[in-house]
């Protein structure tokens, strides 16, 4: 790789979304965290009240900025945090060296999330939080710690369902689009969609969010069909 190309790779990668959508995402994320903190207030348990986990802030980015991301789906959110909490809790309880415990907690959390198809990057932050706050969480015990993570995660999921589906042109959770085989091209001519075709197909999908590979495939197929239709009209 050339040096100039390597250096350019550090430049910002702008997200293709309208300003209004970016603003809605920020407001939705802020509202969710405020409501989460308020909700946790009613689940006080001795010797401490239920804590607002910092990893929920990272989850808010996925849930409200890219709700169509595979990492933001309900199973990823719940499973990612809970299984990571198990890794963090066990590391906290059985590994005395905090540096080693931190590495084991995060590494095992990544492996377990990958293995169980619930990759959720903030989950690793949950695992690390349990290790870094070991003295506090040890007072609560493993069961109390699990209740903290579970309360944070379930309230966050309920808020994501309510807030995302209240925003126009947005839905959550995101259903995987069925794979659609492209139609045969007339006279074996390969028609390549133009930029305008892709923009049109993207607009038809009703989404201003980052999209996954299934969505992109479906949008490309729709754009190709439109380009084919325009070509057929031109030759007739």
N, C-alpha and C positions, 0 to 999 in steps of 0.2 A: 504494500500500500504506500502511495506517495505521501510525503510529509504534509503537503497542502491538503490532500484528501483527509488525512488523519486529523489535522487541526480543524477542518471544517465540520468533522463529525461531532465536535463539542459545541457547535452553534445550536441555538434553540430550535426545537421542533414544534412549530405552532400547531395548536389544536384547531381543526376546521369546524368551528361552531360559532353561531352568531353571538354578539355581545350579550343579548338578552338571555340566551341560554346559559352563558357563563355566569351571569348575575344570578339567575334562578338557582343554579347549582350551589353557589356560595351561600345564598340565603337559606336554601333547603338544608345544607349541611350544618350551618350555624343554628338553625331552629332545632334540628334533630339533637344536637349535643346539649342544647339548653333543656329540652324536654327530657332527655335521658338523665341529666343531672337532677332535675326536679323529680323524676319518677323514682330514682334510686333513694331519694330522701325518705321515702315512705317504707323502705325495706330495712330499717335499722336493725342491726344485730349486735349484741354485746360480744366482745369488748369494744368493737369499733363499728361505725356505720358502714354500710356497703360503699365501696369505693368506685369512683368513676375512673375506669382504666384509660390510660393515655392512648393505648392502641385503638380505642374507639374513634379517635380523631382521624387516624389513618383509614379506618374502615369507612368513615364518612366521605372521604375523598372518592373511594371506589363506588359507594352506594349512590352518591348524588352527582358526581361529575361524569362517571362512566358506568351507569347502572346496567348497560347491556354487556359489560365485560364478563367473561366467564368467572373471573375472580370475585365478582360482586353478587353472585347468585346465592339464594338462601342456604343451600347445602354447604357452599364454600364459606359463607359467613359463620354459620353455626358450627359446622364441623371443624373449620379452620381454627377458630378460637378455642373450642373445647378440647380438641386433641392436642393442640399446642399447650394448653394449660396443664394437661396431664404430663406432658414432657417437662414443662417447667417445674411443676410441683414435685415430681419424682427426683429431678435433678437437685432441686432445693433441699429435699429431705435426705438424700443419700450421698451427695457429693459435697465434701467439706470445702474444697478449694473453689472459691467463687469464680475464678477465671475459667477453670475447667468446667464448672457447672454451667456457666453462661454459654460456652461453646457447645456442650452436649445438649443443652436445652434447645438452642436454636437449630442445631444440625438435625437432631432427632425430630423436631417439629416439622422441618422442611420435608424430611423423608416420609414421615407419617402422613402429612397432608398430601404429598404426591401419591403415596401408595393408596390412599383412600379417596382419591379424586376430589379433594376439597381444598385445593391450593387457595390460600387467602393470605397475601403477604403480611397484613397486620397481625395475623396469628402468631408469627414468629416474635413480634414485639410483645405479645401477651406472655409468651414463654419466657422471654428475657426479663420482663417486668417482675415476674414471680421470683426470679433468681436475685435480681437487684434489690427487691424489697423483701428479702428472705426473712429478716428479723420481724417485720410487721406481719407477714403472712403466716409465719410459724405460730404466732400468738392465736391466730384464727383457726389454724389446723387445716388439713387438706379438704375436709368437707365444707368448712366455711369459705375457703378459697374457691372451691368449685362453685358454690352458690353465688359468689361475687361475679365470677366469669359468666355463669349462666344467666344471671339477671341482666348484666350489661348486654349480653349477646341477644337475648330474646326481646328485650325492650327495643334494642337497635333494629331488629328485624321487623317488629311491628310498626315502628316509625317509618322504616323504609317502604313498607307496603302502603301505608297511609299517605305519606308525603309524595312519593314518586308518582303514584296513580292519581294524585290530585293535580299534578302539573300537566297542562295541555300537551298533547303529542308525546307523552312519555308513559311507559308502562313498566311494571316490575312485578314479578320476576320476568326475565326475558326467555321466551320459548325459542328453542332452536328451530330455525326454518328448515322445512323438509327439502332435501336435495331434489332439484328439478332438472331433468335432462334437457339440454338445449334442443330446439327443433332443428330438423334437417335444413340445411341452407340450399336455396334454389340454385340449380345448375352447378352444384358443388363449388360455388364461389364463396370464399371466406370473406365475410364482412366484419371489419374491425370497428367497434363503436368509437365515435368521436367523443371529445370532452363534453360536448353539449348533451350527448346521449347519456353519459354517466351522471351528469348533474341532474338530468330529468329523472333518471331511475332512482337516484338518491332522494330526490324530493318526493317521489311516489312512495318511498318506504316510510315516510313520516317520521324520520329520526334525524336529529341534529347531533346525536352522540357519537362517540367512538363505536365502531361496529366490529363484530367478530367475523371470523372467516366464513361462517355459514351465511351471514347477512351479505357480506361482500360478494360471495358467489352468486347469490340470488339477484343482487343489484346488477352485476355484470351480465347475467343471463337476460334480465329485462332490457338492459341497454342494447344488447346484441339483437334481441328481437325487434326493438324499435329501429335500429340501423338496418336490419334486414327488410323491414316493412318499407322504409324509405327507399331502399335500393330496388325492391320489387316495383314500387310505384314509378320510379324513374324509368325502368326499362320497359314498362308497359305504356 
